[in-house]
Amino acid sequence: EYRAVSGKGADAVLYTIPTNHNPTGVTMTNQHRHDLIDCCVANRLPIIEDNAYQDLYFGDEMPKPLKTMDETGMVITLGSASKSLAPGLRIGWIIANEPIVQRLADVKMQMDYGASLLSQWAFARFLTSGLYDRYLVDLKRELHRRRDAAMESLERHFLGRAHWSRPDGGFYVWLTFEQPVRTSRLFQAALKRGVLLNPGDIYDFEGDNSLRLSYAYTTPEEFEASVDVLAQVVREVL
């Protein structure tokens, strides 16, 4: 697949979210990351690594960013404070070779004259003071708790009728039904009962039989109630 992309011209690039992927919740293994780097280097295919969810990983061993494996300068890594800290804190960063950073900085300046200096200063102080690391400990503990509760809810309602990812961080679970289901019909039926779904075909042309569920923005009780509604709607649609 990478060879097919690289053959389309010099402007081809591979975009990936290797840690806590949105929408699937999957985290790439370190071996997969090495294989991806090797394949892209062989095909001269640059990589844009979106690490917006990297700090939200609560598994046993923090996965290595692709940039740490990059020996040729083909990886451009993007980071953000909007997922781990605050959506309104519009601060992000780029790790890349200096010419790339300079070019993108010029584009950024032409678009909006750069991010707020006050926001950058506040975030820098939060990082260097150690407060950010302590904040992440509590945040990841809560995300872990909500993930576990979400897995229990899905097992109660969908065991044998669907399969789903078990994320080690981030916000999302990717659920796929065992039988064909029109998620557009599910969306309308669930919406009438106060549950908003994210159909899989929003993210993938072949995702019509899947849903993206979020365990991060709801309490375990709210997630359980929503999954109960979803289970009822699925029975009606099928």
Secondary structure, 3 states (H helix, E strand, C coil): CHHHHHCCCCCCCEEECCCCCCCCCCCCCHHHHHHHHHHHHHCCCCEEEECCCHHHECCCCCCCCHHHHCCCCCEEEEEECCCCCCCCCCCEEEECCHHHHHHHHHHHHHHHCCCCHHHHHHHHHHHHCCHHHHHHHHHHHHHHHHHHHHHHHHHHHHECCEEECCCCECCEEEEEECCCCCHHHHHHHHHHCCCCCEEHHHCCCCCCCEEEEECCCCCHHHHHHHHHHHHHHHHHHC
